[in-house]
Amino acid sequence: MRNVFIHPTAEVSDAAAIGDGTKIWNQAQVRNDAVIGENCIISKNVYIDEHVKIGDRVKVQNNVNVYHGVTIEDDVFLGPSMTFTNDMFPRAFNADWEISNTLVKKGASIGANSTVRCGVTINEYAMVGCGSTVTKDVPAYALVVGNPARRLAWVCKCGQKLDSGFKCPKCGKEYELHNNIMTEKDE
């Protein structure tokens, strides 16, 4: 691990793989066999469970819990105090519980205090509003909010809401919607 910063109060397993340029801050815990990519920020009081995979340039804000079964691709933002789950039928006395996998795809953002139920996929550049509860897959470029989270709008890669013609008012990128799948327009 070259060029990695680990705060003295952080607990990082020797069996974890940490990419170059990554910073792990106060009281964070990274468990066995977790893989964290390059140039990530793991903020104060973050818990990263065993076998979690995190891509490059991921920003994990304070008090986030990332449990076994979660895979996070590149350029993802995880807002303060959001959390993932990993068991569909949790019971303290259940000895045969099963991990349900969750995938957060490239460029997605999950707002503060949101909860992501296990077994879902949050697709590319989707945005989950603060305090939302995600119970089903989120389409690419969708802005979802509420409990349960529902699509409110479509968003650009830059994060701005698209106008009614699926054009970004900030950067000018244009998108197309076919069969409820949003894609960037070919230029």
Backbone as CSV, one residue per row, in Angstrom:
resi,resn,N_x,N_y,N_z,CA_x,CA_y,CA_z,C_x,C_y,C_z
1,MET,0.847,-1.185,0.000,0.000,0.000,0.000,0.888,1.242,0.000
2,ARG,1.062,1.813,-1.169,1.828,3.046,-1.283,0.874,4.222,-1.208
3,ASN,1.351,5.300,-0.629,0.622,6.555,-0.641,-0.794,6.422,-0.072
4,VAL,-0.968,5.602,0.952,-2.253,5.426,1.623,-2.165,6.097,2.985
5,PHE,-3.206,6.852,3.349,-3.266,7.460,4.675,-4.277,6.704,5.515
6,ILE,-3.841,6.221,6.675,-4.734,5.568,7.630,-4.574,6.298,8.957
7,HIS,-5.643,6.918,9.415,-5.617,7.649,10.686,-5.257,6.687,11.815
8,PRO,-4.501,7.151,12.795,-4.080,6.255,13.891,-5.232,5.595,14.645
9,THR,-6.428,6.200,14.652,-7.555,5.584,15.370,-8.357,4.624,14.505
10,ALA,-8.040,4.541,13.215,-8.745,3.612,12.323,-8.238,2.190,12.557
11,GLU,-9.117,1.225,12.364,-8.764,-0.186,12.507,-8.904,-0.845,11.135
12,VAL,-7.771,-1.118,10.491,-7.767,-1.679,9.144,-7.071,-3.034,9.182
13,SER,-7.782,-4.061,8.761,-7.226,-5.406,8.754,-6.022,-5.493,7.816
14,ASP,-5.020,-6.248,8.240,-3.878,-6.512,7.365,-4.302,-7.323,6.142
15,ALA,-5.447,-7.978,6.224,-5.948,-8.782,5.112,-6.858,-7.985,4.176
16,ALA,-6.949,-6.677,4.369,-7.708,-5.809,3.457,-6.756,-5.260,2.398
17,ALA,-7.279,-5.001,1.209,-6.483,-4.405,0.130,-6.936,-2.963,-0.053
18,ILE,-6.008,-2.026,0.076,-6.314,-0.601,-0.007,-5.514,-0.001,-1.163
19,GLY,-6.189,0.678,-2.085,-5.545,1.243,-3.267,-4.786,2.523,-2.985
20,ASP,-3.849,2.826,-3.864,-3.023,4.037,-3.757,-3.883,5.294,-3.667
21,GLY,-3.438,6.228,-2.854,-4.092,7.520,-2.736,-5.333,7.531,-1.871
22,THR,-5.711,6.392,-1.306,-6.909,6.321,-0.466,-6.603,6.844,0.931
23,LYS,-7.603,7.529,1.511,-7.493,8.065,2.875,-8.584,7.436,3.732
24,ILE,-8.173,6.908,4.900,-9.101,6.286,5.846,-9.004,7.070,7.146
25,TRP,-10.113,7.676,7.563,-10.097,8.634,8.670,-10.487,8.031,10.022
26,ASN,-10.679,8.890,11.008,-10.901,8.568,12.422,-11.931,7.464,12.648
27,GLN,-11.602,6.538,13.504,-12.465,5.465,13.980,-13.124,4.629,12.887
28,ALA,-12.613,4.673,11.672,-13.140,3.793,10.616,-12.665,2.372,10.883
29,GLN,-13.460,1.398,10.442,-13.063,0.000,10.564,-13.207,-0.667,9.206
30,VAL,-12.122,-1.306,8.759,-12.113,-2.038,7.494,-11.737,-3.474,7.826
31,ARG,-12.632,-4.409,7.510,-12.468,-5.805,7.916,-11.688,-6.637,6.900
32,ASN,-11.461,-7.905,7.260,-10.718,-8.867,6.439,-11.262,-8.953,5.016
33,ASP,-10.338,-9.030,4.080,-10.649,-9.279,2.678,-11.520,-8.211,2.018
34,ALA,-11.679,-7.058,2.653,-12.321,-5.923,1.981,-11.335,-5.398,0.945
35,VAL,-11.869,-4.917,-0.168,-11.042,-4.336,-1.219,-11.530,-2.916,-1.469
36,ILE,-10.628,-1.959,-1.283,-10.948,-0.552,-1.513,-10.013,-0.040,-2.594
37,GLY,-10.578,0.594,-3.620,-9.810,1.046,-4.768,-8.934,2.254,-4.484
38,GLU,-8.465,2.867,-5.559,-7.556,4.012,-5.489,-8.320,5.320,-5.289
39,ASN,-7.644,6.251,-4.581,-8.138,7.621,-4.406,-9.536,7.700,-3.809
40,CYS,-9.823,6.819,-2.861,-11.096,6.839,-2.138,-10.945,7.659,-0.861
41,ILE,-12.072,8.130,-0.343,-12.112,8.778,0.963,-13.079,7.978,1.825
42,ILE,-12.547,7.402,2.891,-13.340,6.656,3.867,-13.367,7.534,5.119
43,SER,-14.492,8.174,5.376,-14.580,9.198,6.416,-14.714,8.618,7.816
44,LYS,-14.880,9.519,8.775,-14.940,9.177,10.200,-16.068,8.187,10.496
45,ASN,-15.739,7.182,11.299,-16.712,6.244,11.856,-17.413,5.392,10.788
46,VAL,-16.725,5.084,9.702,-17.276,4.227,8.646,-16.945,2.773,8.969
47,TYR,-17.895,1.882,8.716,-17.686,0.452,8.886,-17.753,-0.227,7.526
48,ILE,-16.676,-0.911,7.146,-16.631,-1.673,5.899,-16.397,-3.129,6.262
49,ASP,-17.394,-3.948,6.008,-17.412,-5.349,6.411,-16.465,-6.191,5.555
50,GLU,-16.259,-7.426,5.979,-15.410,-8.347,5.238,-15.976,-8.601,3.849
51,HIS,-15.076,-8.790,2.890,-15.401,-9.146,1.496,-16.117,-8.048,0.708
52,VAL,-16.281,-6.854,1.268,-16.876,-5.738,0.525,-15.892,-5.305,-0.551
53,LYS,-16.421,-4.923,-1.720,-15.586,-4.426,-2.810,-16.008,-3.003,-3.140
54,ILE,-15.034,-2.094,-3.107,-15.267,-0.679,-3.391,-14.313,-0.262,-4.506
55,GLY,-14.844,0.399,-5.544,-14.053,0.817,-6.692,-13.179,2.023,-6.412
56,ASP,-12.737,2.674,-7.471,-11.865,3.846,-7.387,-12.681,5.129,-7.229
57,ARG,-12.053,6.125,-6.570,-12.612,7.468,-6.424,-13.985,7.472,-5.753
58,VAL,-14.199,6.594,-4.805,-15.453,6.517,-4.066,-15.326,7.378,-2.816
59,LYS,-16.374,8.149,-2.525,-16.393,8.988,-1.323,-17.448,8.438,-0.373
60,VAL,-16.990,7.969,0.792,-17.869,7.395,1.812,-17.874,8.367,2.992
61,GLN,-19.002,9.033,3.233,-19.102,10.046,4.274,-19.222,9.428,5.675
62,ASN,-19.207,10.275,6.699,-19.224,9.835,8.099,-20.389,8.887,8.410
63,ASN,-20.108,7.909,9.263,-21.113,7.015,9.864,-21.815,6.079,8.884
64,VAL,-21.184,5.750,7.773,-21.781,4.841,6.789,-21.420,3.400,7.139
65,ASN,-22.378,2.484,6.947,-22.160,1.051,7.134,-22.284,0.345,5.799
66,VAL,-21.214,-0.359,5.404,-21.205,-1.110,4.152,-20.981,-2.576,4.528
67,TYR,-22.047,-3.376,4.427,-21.998,-4.747,4.911,-21.623,-5.750,3.823
68,HIS,-21.163,-6.921,4.287,-20.815,-8.056,3.428,-21.924,-8.253,2.398
69,GLY,-21.540,-8.441,1.141,-22.508,-8.622,0.068,-22.679,-7.386,-0.791
70,VAL,-22.091,-6.263,-0.366,-22.222,-5.017,-1.119,-20.997,-4.827,-2.016
71,THR,-21.265,-4.470,-3.279,-20.218,-4.096,-4.218,-20.513,-2.682,-4.698
72,ILE,-19.488,-1.843,-4.649,-19.616,-0.441,-5.045,-18.625,-0.186,-6.173
73,GLU,-19.136,0.264,-7.317,-18.267,0.536,-8.457,-17.601,1.914,-8.327
74,ASP,-16.884,2.342,-9.352,-16.124,3.596,-9.348,-17.020,4.831,-9.245
75,ASP,-16.437,5.900,-8.663,-17.034,7.242,-8.653,-18.376,7.328,-7.934
76,VAL,-18.604,6.501,-6.945,-19.854,6.504,-6.179,-19.714,7.415,-4.965
77,PHE,-20.813,8.086,-4.602,-20.888,8.920,-3.399,-21.880,8.287,-2.439
78,LEU,-21.436,8.042,-1.189,-22.308,7.514,-0.131,-22.423,8.591,0.940
79,GLY,-23.614,9.176,1.083,-23.840,10.298,1.990,-23.783,9.912,3.452
80,PRO,-23.643,10.926,4.334,-23.509,10.692,5.766,-24.627,9.819,6.336
81,SER,-24.248,8.856,7.134,-25.154,7.999,7.907,-26.092,7.133,7.070
82,MET,-25.803,6.962,5.768,-26.615,6.006,5.002,-26.141,4.607,5.364
83,THR,-26.991,3.620,5.083,-26.604,2.259,5.425,-27.163,1.263,4.424
84,PHE,-26.493,0.129,4.339,-26.933,-1.003,3.542,-27.389,-2.100,4.498
85,THR,-28.241,-3.001,4.005,-28.570,-4.212,4.750,-28.052,-5.394,3.934
86,ASN,-28.013,-6.584,4.538,-27.541,-7.730,3.765,-28.293,-9.029,4.031
87,ASP,-29.369,-8.986,4.803,-30.142,-10.185,5.116,-31.623,-9.853,4.941
88,MET,-32.304,-10.592,4.058,-33.724,-10.324,3.770,-34.648,-10.676,4.933
89,PHE,-34.248,-11.628,5.759,-35.107,-12.093,6.847,-34.317,-12.136,8.152
90,PRO,-33.910,-10.980,8.670,-33.022,-10.968,9.841,-33.720,-11.391,11.136
91,ARG,-33.073,-12.275,11.831,-33.479,-12.690,13.176,-32.195,-12.916,13.961
92,ALA,-32.140,-12.462,15.177,-30.951,-12.637,16.009,-30.663,-14.113,16.265
93,PHE,-31.691,-14.931,16.275,-31.538,-16.349,16.596,-31.406,-17.234,15.360
94,ASN,-31.408,-16.644,14.151,-31.356,-17.412,12.912,-29.907,-17.747,12.570
95,ALA,-29.526,-19.009,12.731,-28.146,-19.433,12.476,-27.866,-19.673,10.997
96,ASP,-28.903,-19.793,10.174,-28.679,-20.093,8.763,-29.053,-18.915,7.843
97,TRP,-28.779,-17.699,8.291,-29.097,-16.522,7.484,-28.259,-16.485,6.210
98,GLU,-28.815,-15.839,5.191,-28.159,-15.763,3.890,-27.890,-14.318,3.521
99,ILE,-26.727,-14.082,2.930,-26.379,-12.755,2.443,-27.027,-12.545,1.087
100,SER,-27.697,-11.410,0.923,-28.246,-11.004,-0.369,-27.363,-9.889,-0.913
101,ASN,-26.883,-10.058,-2.130,-25.939,-9.100,-2.709,-26.619,-7.826,-3.176
102,THR,-25.883,-6.722,-3.063,-26.330,-5.404,-3.494,-25.232,-4.807,-4.360
103,LEU,-25.628,-4.115,-5.438,-24.678,-3.511,-6.352,-25.004,-2.034,-6.540
104,VAL,-23.982,-1.186,-6.370,-24.108,0.240,-6.661,-23.173,0.521,-7.828
105,LYS,-23.761,0.903,-8.969,-22.983,1.046,-10.196,-22.326,2.425,-10.320
106,LYS,-21.436,2.516,-11.272,-20.585,3.680,-11.513,-21.354,5.005,-11.450
107,GLY,-20.802,5.935,-10.674,-21.293,7.301,-10.644,-22.550,7.549,-9.846
108,ALA,-23.124,6.531,-9.221,-24.355,6.722,-8.446,-24.070,7.500,-7.165
109,SER,-25.100,8.182,-6.655,-25.002,8.925,-5.395,-26.166,8.541,-4.496
110,ILE,-25.860,8.285,-3.223,-26.886,7.925,-2.248,-26.853,8.960,-1.137
111,GLY,-27.975,9.634,-0.906,-28.050,10.748,0.031,-27.981,10.338,1.487
112,ALA,-27.741,11.332,2.323,-27.614,11.163,3.768,-28.833,10.460,4.360
113,ASN,-28.576,9.600,5.334,-29.608,8.894,6.104,-30.501,7.978,5.274
114,SER,-30.065,7.595,4.089,-30.835,6.645,3.276,-30.510,5.223,3.707
115,THR,-31.456,4.323,3.459,-31.255,2.901,3.707,-31.466,2.161,2.395
116,VAL,-30.543,1.249,2.071,-30.644,0.444,0.864,-30.861,-1.000,1.282
117,ARG,-32.059,-1.515,0.957,-32.374,-2.902,1.256,-31.517,-3.808,0.387
118,CYS,-31.099,-4.923,0.945,-30.242,-5.848,0.199,-30.961,-6.423,-1.003
119,GLY,-30.147,-6.872,-1.971,-30.675,-7.518,-3.154,-31.046,-6.577,-4.279
120,VAL,-30.764,-5.286,-4.138,-31.105,-4.335,-5.201,-29.861,-3.868,-5.941
121,THR,-30.099,-3.266,-7.111,-29.047,-2.630,-7.888,-29.413,-1.165,-8.063
122,ILE,-28.470,-0.298,-7.747,-28.621,1.127,-8.028,-27.743,1.375,-9.244
123,ASN,-28.374,1.701,-10.358,-27.679,1.744,-11.642,-26.889,3.036,-11.853
124,GLU,-26.169,3.090,-12.978,-25.222,4.159,-13.290,-25.847,5.544,-13.135
125,TYR,-25.138,6.407,-12.430,-25.460,7.823,-12.277,-26.829,8.088,-11.673
126,ALA,-27.433,7.084,-11.053,-28.690,7.296,-10.341,-28.408,8.126,-9.091
127,MET,-29.453,8.767,-8.577,-29.315,9.578,-7.385,-30.456,9.232,-6.423
128,VAL,-30.089,8.899,-5.182,-31.056,8.574,-4.142,-31.118,9.770,-3.198
129,GLY,-32.307,10.369,-3.051,-32.472,11.543,-2.197,-32.288,11.219,-0.730
130,CYS,-31.907,12.227,0.045,-31.670,12.086,1.488,-32.864,11.440,2.184
131,GLY,-32.588,10.524,3.093,-33.618,9.903,3.919,-34.487,8.885,3.203
132,SER,-34.151,8.514,2.003,-34.965,7.566,1.237,-34.702,6.126,1.666
133,THR,-35.675,5.268,1.396,-35.542,3.840,1.637,-35.674,3.124,0.304
134,VAL,-34.560,2.571,-0.177,-34.536,1.916,-1.478,-34.896,0.444,-1.278
135,THR,-36.015,0.022,-1.897,-36.497,-1.348,-1.744,-36.511,-2.121,-3.055
136,LYS,-36.210,-1.433,-4.171,-36.160,-2.104,-5.476,-35.095,-1.428,-6.329
137,ASP,-34.758,-2.056,-7.447,-33.719,-1.529,-8.325,-34.032,-0.093,-8.740
138,VAL,-32.963,0.697,-8.890,-33.082,2.091,-9.315,-32.498,2.194,-10.722
139,PRO,-33.278,2.692,-11.689,-32.767,2.796,-13.061,-31.609,3.786,-13.186
140,ALA,-30.814,3.612,-14.229,-29.734,4.544,-14.520,-30.316,5.951,-14.700
141,TYR,-29.634,6.948,-14.162,-29.974,8.372,-14.279,-31.276,8.756,-13.577
142,ALA,-31.858,7.879,-12.767,-33.099,8.209,-12.066,-32.789,8.925,-10.758
143,LEU,-33.633,9.882,-10.401,-33.633,10.494,-9.078,-34.799,9.874,-8.335
144,VAL,-34.511,9.150,-7.254,-35.565,8.530,-6.454,-35.562,9.145,-5.058
145,VAL,-36.777,9.283,-4.490,-36.927,9.858,-3.151,-38.057,9.151,-2.425
146,GLY,-38.050,9.233,-1.105,-39.169,8.771,-0.291,-38.983,7.405,0.317
147,ASN,-40.077,6.962,0.985,-40.096,5.681,1.671,-41.413,4.981,1.352
148,PRO,-41.408,4.008,0.430,-40.260,3.532,-0.339,-39.880,4.537,-1.421
149,ALA,-38.630,4.464,-1.870,-38.130,5.393,-2.878,-38.848,5.171,-4.210
150,ARG,-39.265,6.296,-4.815,-39.912,6.272,-6.125,-39.247,7.313,-7.014
151,ARG,-39.279,7.060,-8.325,-38.645,7.996,-9.246,-39.399,9.317,-9.262
152,LEU,-38.640,10.403,-9.053,-39.182,11.756,-9.084,-38.817,12.446,-10.397
153,ALA,-37.622,12.161,-10.909,-37.126,12.834,-12.114,-35.980,12.011,-12.689
154,TRP,-35.413,12.528,-13.769,-34.205,11.970,-14.365,-33.090,12.979,-14.163
155,VAL,-31.856,12.499,-13.997,-30.726,13.392,-13.758,-29.601,13.136,-14.754
156,CYS,-28.800,14.156,-14.955,-27.629,14.113,-15.816,-26.459,13.497,-15.044
157,LYS,-25.414,13.126,-15.768,-24.185,12.672,-15.102,-23.694,13.712,-14.106
158,CYS,-23.887,14.986,-14.407,-23.401,16.055,-13.524,-24.284,16.225,-12.289
159,GLY,-25.433,15.527,-12.234,-26.280,15.548,-11.048,-27.497,16.449,-11.143
160,GLN,-27.579,17.283,-12.166,-28.717,18.196,-12.325,-29.917,17.460,-12.905
161,LYS,-31.127,17.912,-12.524,-32.349,17.347,-13.090,-32.437,17.699,-14.573
162,LEU,-32.849,16.721,-15.378,-33.060,16.961,-16.799,-34.376,17.692,-17.011
163,ASP,-34.430,18.517,-18.056,-35.682,19.200,-18.372,-36.631,18.228,-19.078
164,SER,-37.798,18.689,-19.470,-38.816,17.809,-20.063,-38.382,17.213,-21.401
165,GLY,-37.397,17.820,-22.053,-36.849,17.267,-23.295,-35.631,16.401,-23.062
166,PHE,-35.356,16.052,-21.798,-34.222,15.216,-21.382,-32.876,15.858,-21.715
167,LYS,-32.804,17.169,-21.523,-31.561,17.917,-21.712,-31.169,18.538,-20.375
168,CYS,-29.866,18.523,-20.084,-29.374,19.093,-18.836,-29.279,20.615,-18.968
169,PRO,-29.924,21.359,-18.068,-29.864,22.818,-18.140,-28.494,23.383,-17.747
170,LYS,-27.674,22.568,-17.097,-26.365,23.053,-16.651,-25.269,22.792,-17.690
171,CYS,-25.115,21.535,-18.111,-23.986,21.190,-18.989,-24.398,20.968,-20.451
172,GLY,-25.706,20.874,-20.719,-26.182,20.739,-22.088,-26.245,19.320,-22.630
173,LYS,-25.822,18.319,-21.853,-25.905,16.928,-22.329,-27.368,16.571,-22.604
174,GLU,-27.561,15.743,-23.630,-28.902,15.300,-23.988,-29.020,13.792,-23.801
175,TYR,-30.225,13.365,-23.436,-30.498,11.963,-23.138,-31.733,11.507,-23.902
176,GLU,-31.898,10.171,-23.991,-33.056,9.566,-24.634,-33.666,8.544,-23.684
177,LEU,-34.995,8.449,-23.695,-35.717,7.484,-22.875,-36.433,6.502,-23.801
178,HIS,-36.082,5.207,-23.673,-36.734,4.142,-24.435,-37.050,3.000,-23.484
179,ASN,-38.338,2.629,-23.412,-38.766,1.535,-22.534,-38.299,1.737,-21.099
180,ASN,-38.434,2.964,-20.610,-38.059,3.344,-19.243,-36.566,3.183,-18.955
181,ILE,-35.748,3.214,-20.004,-34.285,3.159,-19.849,-33.704,4.446,-20.420
182,MET,-33.029,5.202,-19.558,-32.428,6.469,-19.939,-30.995,6.233,-20.379
183,THR,-30.617,6.812,-21.542,-29.249,6.711,-22.045,-28.820,8.066,-22.576
184,GLU,-27.502,8.264,-22.626,-26.972,9.480,-23.233,-27.219,9.433,-24.725
185,LYS,-27.590,10.573,-25.284,-27.819,10.676,-26.729,-26.488,10.632,-27.452
186,ASP,-26.440,9.879,-28.546,-25.228,9.832,-29.370,-24.983,11.193,-29.985
187,GLU,-23.716,11.582,-30.004,-23.407,12.896,-30.569,-22.827,12.772,-31.945
